[in-house]
Amino acid sequence: MTLIYNYILGYDNSDGTWFHNVDAESDLLNCNTVWNEKYEEYINEYSGDGVYLSDAEQLIVKFNKAIERLNKNERNRN
C-alpha cells in the first residue's frame, strides 16, 4: 500500500525560523496528512492509543532534523 506523508513547513519572517506548522496541518488538512493511494483518500497518521502509521514516527524525526538544519543555516547566514 502506497502512503504519501505530507507535512507543512512554515517560516516566520519576524525571527527567521523554520518550523513544522502543525496548526496549518490541522486547519487545512484536518490532521489528515497522509494520502492513501489505494483508497484515494487522506488519512491521519495517528490511529489513537499511542499508535501511528508504520513510517510516521521515523519520518517526523527526519523532518524535524531537516528543520534544525534549515534553522542552523539561517543562523549561520546572519
N, CA, C, O and CB atoms as a CASP TS submission, in Angstrom:
PFRMAT TS
TARGET T0000
AUTHOR 0000-0000-0000
METHOD Language model
MODEL 1
PARENT N/A
ATOM      1  N   MET     1       0.850  -1.175   0.000  1.00  0.00           N
ATOM      2  CA  MET     1       0.000   0.000   0.000  1.00  0.00           C
ATOM      3  C   MET     1       0.897   1.241   0.000  1.00  0.00           C
ATOM      4  O   MET     1       1.788   1.374   0.839  1.00  0.00           O
ATOM      5  CB  MET     1      -0.968  -0.003   1.229  1.00  0.00           C
ATOM      6  N   THR     2       0.654   2.132  -0.937  1.00  0.00           N
ATOM      7  CA  THR     2       1.422   3.365  -1.031  1.00  0.00           C
ATOM      8  C   THR     2       0.780   4.446  -0.190  1.00  0.00           C
ATOM      9  O   THR     2      -0.397   4.769  -0.353  1.00  0.00           O
ATOM     10  CB  THR     2       1.541   3.823  -2.484  1.00  0.00           C
ATOM     11  N   LEU     3       1.581   5.006   0.722  1.00  0.00           N
ATOM     12  CA  LEU     3       1.146   6.128   1.549  1.00  0.00           C
ATOM     13  C   LEU     3       2.101   7.289   1.289  1.00  0.00           C
ATOM     14  O   LEU     3       3.319   7.109   1.284  1.00  0.00           O
ATOM     15  CB  LEU     3       1.112   5.745   3.077  1.00  0.00           C
ATOM     16  N   ILE     4       1.546   8.471   1.074  1.00  0.00           N
ATOM     17  CA  ILE     4       2.349   9.662   0.859  1.00  0.00           C
ATOM     18  C   ILE     4       2.131  10.581   2.051  1.00  0.00           C
ATOM     19  O   ILE     4       1.034  11.099   2.263  1.00  0.00           O
ATOM     20  CB  ILE     4       1.982  10.372  -0.488  1.00  0.00           C
ATOM     21  N   TYR     5       3.195  10.775   2.825  1.00  0.00           N
ATOM     22  CA  TYR     5       3.141  11.599   4.036  1.00  0.00           C
ATOM     23  C   TYR     5       3.389  13.058   3.660  1.00  0.00           C
ATOM     24  O   TYR     5       4.343  13.368   2.947  1.00  0.00           O
ATOM     25  CB  TYR     5       4.188  11.114   5.093  1.00  0.00           C
ATOM     26  N   ASN     6       2.536  13.940   4.137  1.00  0.00           N
ATOM     27  CA  ASN     6       2.640  15.364   3.840  1.00  0.00           C
ATOM     28  C   ASN     6       2.778  16.150   5.137  1.00  0.00           C
ATOM     29  O   ASN     6       2.010  15.954   6.078  1.00  0.00           O
ATOM     30  CB  ASN     6       1.413  15.851   3.036  1.00  0.00           C
ATOM     31  N   TYR     7       3.758  17.035   5.176  1.00  0.00           N
ATOM     32  CA  TYR     7       3.958  17.896   6.333  1.00  0.00           C
ATOM     33  C   TYR     7       4.061  19.325   5.837  1.00  0.00           C
ATOM     34  O   TYR     7       4.582  19.566   4.748  1.00  0.00           O
ATOM     35  CB  TYR     7       5.228  17.486   7.145  1.00  0.00           C
ATOM     36  N   ILE     8       3.571  20.278   6.621  1.00  0.00           N
ATOM     37  CA  ILE     8       3.624  21.676   6.228  1.00  0.00           C
ATOM     38  C   ILE     8       4.786  22.352   6.941  1.00  0.00           C
ATOM     39  O   ILE     8       4.883  22.336   8.168  1.00  0.00           O
ATOM     40  CB  ILE     8       2.290  22.393   6.546  1.00  0.00           C
ATOM     41  N   LEU     9       5.659  22.944   6.144  1.00  0.00           N
ATOM     42  CA  LEU     9       6.807  23.672   6.645  1.00  0.00           C
ATOM     43  C   LEU     9       6.453  25.149   6.684  1.00  0.00           C
ATOM     44  O   LEU     9       6.008  25.715   5.685  1.00  0.00           O
ATOM     45  CB  LEU     9       8.067  23.417   5.769  1.00  0.00           C
ATOM     46  N   GLY    10       6.651  25.773   7.844  1.00  0.00           N
ATOM     47  CA  GLY    10       6.369  27.192   7.983  1.00  0.00           C
ATOM     48  C   GLY    10       7.653  27.977   8.161  1.00  0.00           C
ATOM     49  O   GLY    10       8.674  27.431   8.581  1.00  0.00           O
ATOM     50  N   TYR    11       7.596  29.274   7.836  1.00  0.00           N
ATOM     51  CA  TYR    11       8.726  30.179   8.032  1.00  0.00           C
ATOM     52  C   TYR    11       8.203  31.455   8.679  1.00  0.00           C
ATOM     53  O   TYR    11       7.259  32.068   8.182  1.00  0.00           O
ATOM     54  CB  TYR    11       9.455  30.490   6.678  1.00  0.00           C
ATOM     55  N   ASP    12       8.813  31.848   9.779  1.00  0.00           N
ATOM     56  CA  ASP    12       8.433  33.059  10.500  1.00  0.00           C
ATOM     57  C   ASP    12       9.435  34.151  10.140  1.00  0.00           C
ATOM     58  O   ASP    12      10.590  34.102  10.563  1.00  0.00           O
ATOM     59  CB  ASP    12       8.387  32.815  12.053  1.00  0.00           C
ATOM     60  N   ASN    13       8.993  35.138   9.359  1.00  0.00           N
ATOM     61  CA  ASN    13       9.934  36.164   8.907  1.00  0.00           C
ATOM     62  C   ASN    13      10.288  37.161  10.005  1.00  0.00           C
ATOM     63  O   ASN    13      11.216  37.954   9.840  1.00  0.00           O
ATOM     64  CB  ASN    13       9.357  36.904   7.722  1.00  0.00           C
ATOM     65  N   SER    14       9.562  37.133  11.128  1.00  0.00           N
ATOM     66  CA  SER    14       9.900  38.056  12.211  1.00  0.00           C
ATOM     67  C   SER    14      11.169  37.633  12.948  1.00  0.00           C
ATOM     68  O   SER    14      11.909  38.477  13.453  1.00  0.00           O
ATOM     69  CB  SER    14       8.741  38.155  13.194  1.00  0.00           C
ATOM     70  N   ASP    15      11.416  36.334  13.009  1.00  0.00           N
ATOM     71  CA  ASP    15      12.634  35.872  13.680  1.00  0.00           C
ATOM     72  C   ASP    15      13.488  34.955  12.805  1.00  0.00           C
ATOM     73  O   ASP    15      14.525  34.462  13.250  1.00  0.00           O
ATOM     74  CB  ASP    15      12.270  35.151  14.957  1.00  0.00           C
ATOM     75  N   GLY    16      13.057  34.723  11.561  1.00  0.00           N
ATOM     76  CA  GLY    16      13.857  33.948  10.618  1.00  0.00           C
ATOM     77  C   GLY    16      13.958  32.465  10.944  1.00  0.00           C
ATOM     78  O   GLY    16      14.981  31.835  10.674  1.00  0.00           O
ATOM     79  N   THR    17      12.900  31.908  11.526  1.00  0.00           N
ATOM     80  CA  THR    17      12.950  30.487  11.876  1.00  0.00           C
ATOM     81  C   THR    17      11.962  29.671  11.045  1.00  0.00           C
ATOM     82  O   THR    17      10.885  30.138  10.671  1.00  0.00           O
ATOM     83  CB  THR    17      12.659  30.298  13.367  1.00  0.00           C
ATOM     84  N   TRP    18      12.369  28.452  10.778  1.00  0.00           N
ATOM     85  CA  TRP    18      11.539  27.452  10.119  1.00  0.00           C
ATOM     86  C   TRP    18      10.903  26.590  11.187  1.00  0.00           C
ATOM     87  O   TRP    18      11.481  26.409  12.259  1.00  0.00           O
ATOM     88  CB  TRP    18      12.363  26.590   9.121  1.00  0.00           C
ATOM     89  N   PHE    19       9.711  26.048  10.914  1.00  0.00           N
ATOM     90  CA  PHE    19       9.042  25.208  11.901  1.00  0.00           C
ATOM     91  C   PHE    19       8.041  24.276  11.223  1.00  0.00           C
ATOM     92  O   PHE    19       7.575  24.536  10.114  1.00  0.00           O
ATOM     93  CB  PHE    19       8.335  26.075  12.954  1.00  0.00           C
ATOM     94  N   HIS    20       7.727  23.200  11.907  1.00  0.00           N
ATOM     95  CA  HIS    20       6.684  22.267  11.466  1.00  0.00           C
ATOM     96  C   HIS    20       5.358  22.903  11.845  1.00  0.00           C
ATOM     97  O   HIS    20       5.049  23.041  13.029  1.00  0.00           O
ATOM     98  CB  HIS    20       6.852  20.824  12.119  1.00  0.00           C
ATOM     99  N   ASN    21       4.577  23.288  10.855  1.00  0.00           N
ATOM    100  CA  ASN    21       3.347  24.036  11.097  1.00  0.00           C
ATOM    101  C   ASN    21       2.168  23.075  11.306  1.00  0.00           C
ATOM    102  O   ASN    21       1.359  22.851  10.406  1.00  0.00           O
ATOM    103  CB  ASN    21       3.058  24.998   9.917  1.00  0.00           C
ATOM    104  N   VAL    22       2.097  22.521  12.511  1.00  0.00           N
ATOM    105  CA  VAL    22       1.030  21.564  12.822  1.00  0.00           C
ATOM    106  C   VAL    22      -0.329  22.258  12.887  1.00  0.00           C
ATOM    107  O   VAL    22      -1.355  21.618  12.655  1.00  0.00           O
ATOM    108  CB  VAL    22       1.321  20.851  14.153  1.00  0.00           C
ATOM    109  N   ASP    23      -0.354  23.555  13.199  1.00  0.00           N
ATOM    110  CA  ASP    23      -1.633  24.281  13.201  1.00  0.00           C
ATOM    111  C   ASP    23      -2.213  24.347  11.793  1.00  0.00           C
ATOM    112  O   ASP    23      -3.417  24.169  11.608  1.00  0.00           O
ATOM    113  CB  ASP    23      -1.450  25.708  13.768  1.00  0.00           C
ATOM    114  N   ALA    24      -1.369  24.599  10.809  1.00  0.00           N
ATOM    115  CA  ALA    24      -1.836  24.631   9.419  1.00  0.00           C
ATOM    116  C   ALA    24      -2.290  23.250   8.971  1.00  0.00           C
ATOM    117  O   ALA    24      -3.278  23.122   8.248  1.00  0.00           O
ATOM    118  CB  ALA    24      -0.730  25.150   8.486  1.00  0.00           C
ATOM    119  N   GLU    25      -1.570  22.215   9.397  1.00  0.00           N
ATOM    120  CA  GLU    25      -1.985  20.848   9.051  1.00  0.00           C
ATOM    121  C   GLU    25      -3.370  20.556   9.618  1.00  0.00           C
ATOM    122  O   GLU    25      -4.209  19.938   8.963  1.00  0.00           O
ATOM    123  CB  GLU    25      -0.961  19.811   9.580  1.00  0.00           C
ATOM    124  N   SER    26      -3.589  21.008  10.832  1.00  0.00           N
ATOM    125  CA  SER    26      -4.885  20.792  11.478  1.00  0.00           C
ATOM    126  C   SER    26      -5.981  21.577  10.766  1.00  0.00           C
ATOM    127  O   SER    26      -7.041  21.037  10.451  1.00  0.00           O
ATOM    128  CB  SER    26      -4.823  21.195  12.961  1.00  0.00           C
ATOM    129  N   ASP    27      -5.709  22.870  10.514  1.00  0.00           N
ATOM    130  CA  ASP    27      -6.720  23.739   9.904  1.00  0.00           C
ATOM    131  C   ASP    27      -6.994  23.398   8.443  1.00  0.00           C
ATOM    132  O   ASP    27      -8.147  23.362   8.016  1.00  0.00           O
ATOM    133  CB  ASP    27      -6.285  25.180  10.007  1.00  0.00           C
ATOM    134  N   LEU    28      -5.937  23.149   7.682  1.00  0.00           N
ATOM    135  CA  LEU    28      -6.092  22.945   6.237  1.00  0.00           C
ATOM    136  C   LEU    28      -6.378  21.507   5.847  1.00  0.00           C
ATOM    137  O   LEU    28      -7.074  21.250   4.864  1.00  0.00           O
ATOM    138  CB  LEU    28      -4.863  23.402   5.532  1.00  0.00           C
ATOM    139  N   LEU    29      -5.839  20.569   6.617  1.00  0.00           N
ATOM    140  CA  LEU    29      -5.977  19.158   6.251  1.00  0.00           C
ATOM    141  C   LEU    29      -6.756  18.353   7.285  1.00  0.00           C
ATOM    142  O   LEU    29      -6.897  17.137   7.159  1.00  0.00           O
ATOM    143  CB  LEU    29      -4.614  18.543   6.060  1.00  0.00           C
ATOM    144  N   ASN    30      -7.257  19.038   8.301  1.00  0.00           N
ATOM    145  CA  ASN    30      -7.991  18.360   9.372  1.00  0.00           C
ATOM    146  C   ASN    30      -7.168  17.209   9.968  1.00  0.00           C
ATOM    147  O   ASN    30      -7.704  16.165  10.337  1.00  0.00           O
ATOM    148  CB  ASN    30      -9.335  17.830   8.840  1.00  0.00           C
ATOM    149  N   CYS    31      -5.858  17.435  10.048  1.00  0.00           N
ATOM    150  CA  CYS    31      -4.896  16.458  10.577  1.00  0.00           C
ATOM    151  C   CYS    31      -4.763  15.202   9.712  1.00  0.00           C
ATOM    152  O   CYS    31      -4.056  14.270  10.096  1.00  0.00           O
ATOM    153  CB  CYS    31      -5.303  16.056  11.974  1.00  0.00           C
ATOM    154  N   ASN    32      -5.407  15.159   8.588  1.00  0.00           N
ATOM    155  CA  ASN    32      -5.306  14.004   7.685  1.00  0.00           C
ATOM    156  C   ASN    32      -4.217  14.303   6.657  1.00  0.00           C
ATOM    157  O   ASN    32      -4.495  14.752   5.545  1.00  0.00           O
ATOM    158  CB  ASN    32      -6.689  13.699   6.978  1.00  0.00           C
ATOM    159  N   THR    33      -2.982  14.046   7.052  1.00  0.00           N
ATOM    160  CA  THR    33      -1.829  14.456   6.254  1.00  0.00           C
ATOM    161  C   THR    33      -1.238  13.350   5.387  1.00  0.00           C
ATOM    162  O   THR    33      -0.255  13.577   4.682  1.00  0.00           O
ATOM    163  CB  THR    33      -0.772  14.978   7.153  1.00  0.00           C
ATOM    164  N   VAL    34      -1.819  12.170   5.431  1.00  0.00           N
ATOM    165  CA  VAL    34      -1.256  11.035   4.687  1.00  0.00           C
ATOM    166  C   VAL    34      -2.219  10.627   3.571  1.00  0.00           C
ATOM    167  O   VAL    34      -3.382  10.308   3.817  1.00  0.00           O
ATOM    168  CB  VAL    34      -0.977   9.827   5.638  1.00  0.00           C
ATOM    169  N   TRP    35      -1.711  10.646   2.357  1.00  0.00           N
ATOM    170  CA  TRP    35      -2.512  10.246   1.208  1.00  0.00           C
ATOM    171  C   TRP    35      -2.403   8.739   1.027  1.00  0.00           C
ATOM    172  O   TRP    35      -1.310   8.207   0.833  1.00  0.00           O
ATOM    173  CB  TRP    35      -2.060  10.991  -0.077  1.00  0.00           C
ATOM    174  N   ASN    36      -3.545   8.055   1.092  1.00  0.00           N
ATOM    175  CA  ASN    36      -3.604   6.614   0.871  1.00  0.00           C
ATOM    176  C   ASN    36      -3.977   6.416  -0.594  1.00  0.00           C
ATOM    177  O   ASN    36      -5.127   6.600  -0.993  1.00  0.00           O
ATOM    178  CB  ASN    36      -4.642   5.904   1.844  1.00  0.00           C
ATOM    179  N   GLU    37      -2.984   6.042  -1.376  1.00  0.00           N
ATOM    180  CA  GLU    37      -3.179   5.936  -2.820  1.00  0.00           C
ATOM    181  C   GLU    37      -4.209   4.860  -3.192  1.00  0.00           C
ATOM    182  O   GLU    37      -4.981   5.034  -4.135  1.00  0.00           O
ATOM    183  CB  GLU    37      -1.851   5.634  -3.497  1.00  0.00           C
ATOM    184  N   LYS    38      -4.214   3.772  -2.462  1.00  0.00           N
ATOM    185  CA  LYS    38      -5.128   2.665  -2.775  1.00  0.00           C
ATOM    186  C   LYS    38      -6.595   3.098  -2.661  1.00  0.00           C
ATOM    187  O   LYS    38      -7.414   2.785  -3.526  1.00  0.00           O
ATOM    188  CB  LYS    38      -4.860   1.473  -1.837  1.00  0.00           C
ATOM    189  N   TYR    39      -6.912   3.818  -1.590  1.00  0.00           N
ATOM    190  CA  TYR    39      -8.300   4.232  -1.352  1.00  0.00           C
ATOM    191  C   TYR    39      -8.584   5.654  -1.806  1.00  0.00           C
ATOM    192  O   TYR    39      -9.709   6.139  -1.682  1.00  0.00           O
ATOM    193  CB  TYR    39      -8.628   4.105   0.110  1.00  0.00           C
ATOM    194  N   GLU    40      -7.555   6.328  -2.337  1.00  0.00           N
ATOM    195  CA  GLU    40      -7.661   7.693  -2.832  1.00  0.00           C
ATOM    196  C   GLU    40      -8.315   8.619  -1.804  1.00  0.00           C
ATOM    197  O   GLU    40      -9.310   9.291  -2.075  1.00  0.00           O
ATOM    198  CB  GLU    40      -8.452   7.716  -4.133  1.00  0.00           C
ATOM    199  N   GLU    41      -7.705   8.623  -0.602  1.00  0.00           N
ATOM    200  CA  GLU    41      -8.198   9.497   0.458  1.00  0.00           C
ATOM    201  C   GLU    41      -7.062   9.859   1.407  1.00  0.00           C
ATOM    202  O   GLU    41      -6.062   9.150   1.517  1.00  0.00           O
ATOM    203  CB  GLU    41      -9.352   8.822   1.230  1.00  0.00           C
ATOM    204  N   TYR    42      -7.248  10.976   2.081  1.00  0.00           N
ATOM    205  CA  TYR    42      -6.302  11.388   3.112  1.00  0.00           C
ATOM    206  C   TYR    42      -6.708  10.766   4.436  1.00  0.00           C
ATOM    207  O   TYR    42      -7.891  10.696   4.769  1.00  0.00           O
ATOM    208  CB  TYR    42      -6.237  12.931   3.228  1.00  0.00           C
ATOM    209  N   ILE    43      -5.715  10.316   5.183  1.00  0.00           N
ATOM    210  CA  ILE    43      -5.956   9.707   6.485  1.00  0.00           C
ATOM    211  C   ILE    43      -5.019  10.337   7.506  1.00  0.00           C
ATOM    212  O   ILE    43      -4.050  11.004   7.143  1.00  0.00           O
ATOM    213  CB  ILE    43      -5.759   8.166   6.429  1.00  0.00           C
ATOM    214  N   ASN    44      -5.311  10.124   8.772  1.00  0.00           N
ATOM    215  CA  ASN    44      -4.488  10.627   9.860  1.00  0.00           C
ATOM    216  C   ASN    44      -3.378   9.619  10.153  1.00  0.00           C
ATOM    217  O   ASN    44      -3.615   8.411  10.155  1.00  0.00           O
ATOM    218  CB  ASN    44      -5.345  10.894  11.128  1.00  0.00           C
ATOM    219  N   GLU    45      -2.168  10.120  10.400  1.00  0.00           N
ATOM    220  CA  GLU    45      -1.065   9.203  10.711  1.00  0.00           C
ATOM    221  C   GLU    45      -1.175   8.636  12.119  1.00  0.00           C
ATOM    222  O   GLU    45      -0.501   7.663  12.454  1.00  0.00           O
ATOM    223  CB  GLU    45       0.271   9.913  10.550  1.00  0.00           C
ATOM    224  N   TYR    46      -2.022   9.241  12.942  1.00  0.00           N
ATOM    225  CA  TYR    46      -2.220   8.772  14.319  1.00  0.00           C
ATOM    226  C   TYR    46      -3.507   7.960  14.386  1.00  0.00           C
ATOM    227  O   TYR    46      -4.573   8.443  14.005  1.00  0.00           O
ATOM    228  CB  TYR    46      -2.269   9.969  15.323  1.00  0.00           C
ATOM    229  N   SER    47      -3.405   6.734  14.868  1.00  0.00           N
ATOM    230  CA  SER    47      -4.565   5.838  14.938  1.00  0.00           C
ATOM    231  C   SER    47      -5.225   5.831  16.311  1.00  0.00           C
ATOM    232  O   SER    47      -6.287   5.235  16.487  1.00  0.00           O
ATOM    233  CB  SER    47      -4.150   4.433  14.575  1.00  0.00           C
ATOM    234  N   GLY    48      -4.599   6.491  17.286  1.00  0.00           N
ATOM    235  CA  GLY    48      -5.117   6.503  18.650  1.00  0.00           C
ATOM    236  C   GLY    48      -4.363   5.535  19.533  1.00  0.00           C
ATOM    237  O   GLY    48      -3.654   4.655  19.044  1.00  0.00           O
ATOM    238  N   ASP    49      -4.516   5.699  20.831  1.00  0.00           N
ATOM    239  CA  ASP    49      -3.860   4.829  21.829  1.00  0.00           C
ATOM    240  C   ASP    49      -2.350   4.738  21.628  1.00  0.00           C
ATOM    241  O   ASP    49      -1.753   3.688  21.866  1.00  0.00           O
ATOM    242  CB  ASP    49      -4.458   3.430  21.775  1.00  0.00           C
ATOM    243  N   GLY    50      -1.728   5.842  21.187  1.00  0.00           N
ATOM    244  CA  GLY    50      -0.281   5.850  21.003  1.00  0.00           C
ATOM    245  C   GLY    50       0.207   5.127  19.772  1.00  0.00           C
ATOM    246  O   GLY    50       1.408   4.890  19.634  1.00  0.00           O
ATOM    247  N   VAL    51      -0.693   4.767  18.870  1.00  0.00           N
ATOM    248  CA  VAL    51      -0.343   4.004  17.664  1.00  0.00           C
ATOM    249  C   VAL    51      -0.343   4.932  16.452  1.00  0.00           C
ATOM    250  O   VAL    51      -1.313   5.640  16.184  1.00  0.00           O
ATOM    251  CB  VAL    51      -1.337   2.822  17.444  1.00  0.00           C
ATOM    252  N   TYR    52       0.786   4.905  15.721  1.00  0.00           N
ATOM    253  CA  TYR    52       0.934   5.686  14.499  1.00  0.00           C
ATOM    254  C   TYR    52       1.098   4.750  13.310  1.00  0.00           C
ATOM    255  O   TYR    52       1.420   3.573  13.479  1.00  0.00           O
ATOM    256  CB  TYR    52       2.138   6.651  14.604  1.00  0.00           C
ATOM    257  N   LEU    53       0.877   5.273  12.104  1.00  0.00           N
ATOM    258  CA  LEU    53       1.185   4.506  10.902  1.00  0.00           C
ATOM    259  C   LEU    53       2.659   4.120  10.941  1.00  0.00           C
ATOM    260  O   LEU    53       3.465   4.781  11.596  1.00  0.00           O
ATOM    261  CB  LEU    53       0.851   5.319   9.609  1.00  0.00           C
ATOM    262  N   SER    54       2.999   3.064  10.247  1.00  0.00           N
ATOM    263  CA  SER    54       4.317   2.443  10.379  1.00  0.00           C
ATOM    264  C   SER    54       5.501   3.388  10.184  1.00  0.00           C
ATOM    265  O   SER    54       6.481   3.276  10.920  1.00  0.00           O
ATOM    266  CB  SER    54       4.428   1.338   9.405  1.00  0.00           C
ATOM    267  N   ASP    55       5.452   4.298   9.241  1.00  0.00           N
ATOM    268  CA  ASP    55       6.600   5.164   8.957  1.00  0.00           C
ATOM    269  C   ASP    55       6.530   6.521   9.645  1.00  0.00           C
ATOM    270  O   ASP    55       7.498   7.281   9.598  1.00  0.00           O
ATOM    271  CB  ASP    55       6.719   5.371   7.480  1.00  0.00           C
ATOM    272  N   ALA    56       5.411   6.840  10.281  1.00  0.00           N
ATOM    273  CA  ALA    56       5.165   8.195  10.768  1.00  0.00           C
ATOM    274  C   ALA    56       6.214   8.697  11.754  1.00  0.00           C
ATOM    275  O   ALA    56       6.757   9.786  11.570  1.00  0.00           O
ATOM    276  CB  ALA    56       3.822   8.255  11.411  1.00  0.00           C
ATOM    277  N   GLU    57       6.504   7.938  12.778  1.00  0.00           N
ATOM    278  CA  GLU    57       7.441   8.419  13.799  1.00  0.00           C
ATOM    279  C   GLU    57       8.833   8.658  13.215  1.00  0.00           C
ATOM    280  O   GLU    57       9.466   9.671  13.512  1.00  0.00           O
ATOM    281  CB  GLU    57       7.527   7.415  14.954  1.00  0.00           C
ATOM    282  N   GLN    58       9.301   7.746  12.401  1.00  0.00           N
ATOM    283  CA  GLN    58      10.616   7.870  11.771  1.00  0.00           C
ATOM    284  C   GLN    58      10.664   9.105  10.859  1.00  0.00           C
ATOM    285  O   GLN    58      11.661   9.827  10.843  1.00  0.00           O
ATOM    286  CB  GLN    58      10.949   6.592  10.962  1.00  0.00           C
ATOM    287  N   LEU    59       9.593   9.342  10.108  1.00  0.00           N
ATOM    288  CA  LEU    59       9.562  10.483   9.194  1.00  0.00           C
ATOM    289  C   LEU    59       9.504  11.810   9.939  1.00  0.00           C
ATOM    290  O   LEU    59      10.131  12.782   9.516  1.00  0.00           O
ATOM    291  CB  LEU    59       8.374  10.369   8.257  1.00  0.00           C
ATOM    292  N   ILE    60       8.766  11.867  11.035  1.00  0.00           N
ATOM    293  CA  ILE    60       8.702  13.097  11.837  1.00  0.00           C
ATOM    294  C   ILE    60      10.084  13.436  12.387  1.00  0.00           C
ATOM    295  O   ILE    60      10.478  14.602  12.389  1.00  0.00           O
ATOM    296  CB  ILE    60       7.683  12.946  12.999  1.00  0.00           C
ATOM    297  N   VAL    61      10.814  12.441  12.847  1.00  0.00           N
ATOM    298  CA  VAL    61      12.174  12.671  13.346  1.00  0.00           C
ATOM    299  C   VAL    61      13.041  13.242  12.223  1.00  0.00           C
ATOM    300  O   VAL    61      13.771  14.209  12.437  1.00  0.00           O
ATOM    301  CB  VAL    61      12.795  11.351  13.901  1.00  0.00           C
ATOM    302  N   LYS    62      12.966  12.653  11.032  1.00  0.00           N
ATOM    303  CA  LYS    62      13.748  13.142   9.891  1.00  0.00           C
ATOM    304  C   LYS    62      13.339  14.564   9.514  1.00  0.00           C
ATOM    305  O   LYS    62      14.195  15.399   9.222  1.00  0.00           O
ATOM    306  CB  LYS    62      13.575  12.206   8.681  1.00  0.00           C
ATOM    307  N   PHE    63      12.029  14.844   9.519  1.00  0.00           N
ATOM    308  CA  PHE    63      11.525  16.162   9.175  1.00  0.00           C
ATOM    309  C   PHE    63      12.033  17.197  10.174  1.00  0.00           C
ATOM    310  O   PHE    63      12.475  18.277   9.782  1.00  0.00           O
ATOM    311  CB  PHE    63       9.989  16.160   9.133  1.00  0.00           C
ATOM    312  N   ASN    64      11.971  16.870  11.458  1.00  0.00           N
ATOM    313  CA  ASN    64      12.444  17.801  12.483  1.00  0.00           C
ATOM    314  C   ASN    64      13.948  18.032  12.391  1.00  0.00           C
ATOM    315  O   ASN    64      14.415  19.144  12.640  1.00  0.00           O
ATOM    316  CB  ASN    64      12.088  17.281  13.866  1.00  0.00           C
ATOM    317  N   LYS    65      14.706  17.009  12.042  1.00  0.00           N
ATOM    318  CA  LYS    65      16.151  17.187  11.848  1.00  0.00           C
ATOM    319  C   LYS    65      16.432  18.096  10.653  1.00  0.00           C
ATOM    320  O   LYS    65      17.356  18.908  10.691  1.00  0.00           O
ATOM    321  CB  LYS    65      16.841  15.823  11.647  1.00  0.00           C
ATOM    322  N   ALA    66      15.638  17.958   9.601  1.00  0.00           N
ATOM    323  CA  ALA    66      15.796  18.826   8.430  1.00  0.00           C
ATOM    324  C   ALA    66      15.482  20.278   8.806  1.00  0.00           C
ATOM    325  O   ALA    66      16.157  21.195   8.341  1.00  0.00           O
ATOM    326  CB  ALA    66      14.875  18.354   7.268  1.00  0.00           C
ATOM    327  N   ILE    67      14.477  20.488   9.632  1.00  0.00           N
ATOM    328  CA  ILE    67      14.132  21.833  10.093  1.00  0.00           C
ATOM    329  C   ILE    67      15.267  22.402  10.944  1.00  0.00           C
ATOM    330  O   ILE    67      15.599  23.582  10.825  1.00  0.00           O
ATOM    331  CB  ILE    67      12.809  21.814  10.898  1.00  0.00           C
ATOM    332  N   GLU    68      15.853  21.585  11.787  1.00  0.00           N
ATOM    333  CA  GLU    68      17.001  22.025  12.591  1.00  0.00           C
ATOM    334  C   GLU    68      18.141  22.486  11.691  1.00  0.00           C
ATOM    335  O   GLU    68      18.780  23.502  11.965  1.00  0.00           O
ATOM    336  CB  GLU    68      17.483  20.890  13.518  1.00  0.00           C
ATOM    337  N   ARG    69      18.399  21.736  10.607  1.00  0.00           N
ATOM    338  CA  ARG    69      19.462  22.124   9.668  1.00  0.00           C
ATOM    339  C   ARG    69      19.125  23.442   8.985  1.00  0.00           C
ATOM    340  O   ARG    69      19.998  24.293   8.818  1.00  0.00           O
ATOM    341  CB  ARG    69      19.682  21.024   8.611  1.00  0.00           C
ATOM    342  N   LEU    70      17.866  23.622   8.587  1.00  0.00           N
ATOM    343  CA  LEU    70      17.452  24.894   7.973  1.00  0.00           C
ATOM    344  C   LEU    70      17.684  26.057   8.929  1.00  0.00           C
ATOM    345  O   LEU    70      18.205  27.099   8.530  1.00  0.00           O
ATOM    346  CB  LEU    70      15.968  24.841   7.559  1.00  0.00           C
ATOM    347  N   ASN    71      17.301  25.881  10.176  1.00  0.00           N
ATOM    348  CA  ASN    71      17.471  26.955  11.160  1.00  0.00           C
ATOM    349  C   ASN    71      18.949  27.217  11.438  1.00  0.00           C
ATOM    350  O   ASN    71      19.349  28.363  11.645  1.00  0.00           O
ATOM    351  CB  ASN    71      16.746  26.605  12.467  1.00  0.00           C
ATOM    352  N   LYS    72      19.750  26.172  11.444  1.00  0.00           N
ATOM    353  CA  LYS    72      21.191  26.356  11.640  1.00  0.00           C
ATOM    354  C   LYS    72      21.769  27.141  10.479  1.00  0.00           C
ATOM    355  O   LYS    72      22.585  28.039  10.686  1.00  0.00           O
ATOM    356  CB  LYS    72      21.912  24.995  11.783  1.00  0.00           C
ATOM    357  N   ASN    73      21.360  26.818   9.261  1.00  0.00           N
ATOM    358  CA  ASN    73      21.821  27.554   8.084  1.00  0.00           C
ATOM    359  C   ASN    73      21.394  29.018   8.141  1.00  0.00           C
ATOM    360  O   ASN    73      22.166  29.901   7.765  1.00  0.00           O
ATOM    361  CB  ASN    73      21.285  26.902   6.808  1.00  0.00           C
ATOM    362  N   GLU    74      20.176  29.285   8.605  1.00  0.00           N
ATOM    363  CA  GLU    74      19.686  30.650   8.748  1.00  0.00           C
ATOM    364  C   GLU    74      20.545  31.424   9.750  1.00  0.00           C
ATOM    365  O   GLU    74      20.918  32.571   9.501  1.00  0.00           O
ATOM    366  CB  GLU    74      18.212  30.649   9.193  1.00  0.00           C
ATOM    367  N   ARG    75      20.857  30.787  10.887  1.00  0.00           N
ATOM    368  CA  ARG    75      21.677  31.446  11.914  1.00  0.00           C
ATOM    369  C   ARG    75      23.081  31.731  11.382  1.00  0.00           C
ATOM    370  O   ARG    75      23.658  32.780  11.665  1.00  0.00           O
ATOM    371  CB  ARG    75      21.760  30.572  13.190  1.00  0.00           C
ATOM    372  N   ASN    76      23.618  30.798  10.616  1.00  0.00           N
ATOM    373  CA  ASN    76      24.973  30.983  10.078  1.00  0.00           C
ATOM    374  C   ASN    76      25.033  32.085   9.034  1.00  0.00           C
ATOM    375  O   ASN    76      26.072  32.725   8.872  1.00  0.00           O
ATOM    376  CB  ASN    76      25.479  29.688   9.474  1.00  0.00           C
ATOM    377  N   ARG    77      23.932  32.316   8.322  1.00  0.00           N
ATOM    378  CA  ARG    77      23.895  33.385   7.315  1.00  0.00           C
ATOM    379  C   ARG    77      23.823  34.758   7.949  1.00  0.00           C
ATOM    380  O   ARG    77      24.285  35.739   7.366  1.00  0.00           O
ATOM    381  CB  ARG    77      22.714  33.195   6.385  1.00  0.00           C
ATOM    382  N   ASN    78      23.250  34.836   9.131  1.00  0.00           N
ATOM    383  CA  ASN    78      23.051  36.148   9.789  1.00  0.00           C
ATOM    384  C   ASN    78      24.144  36.489  10.717  1.00  0.00           C
ATOM    385  O   ASN    78      24.118  37.552  11.338  1.00  0.00           O
ATOM    386  CB  ASN    78      21.767  36.182  10.536  1.00  0.00           C
TER
END
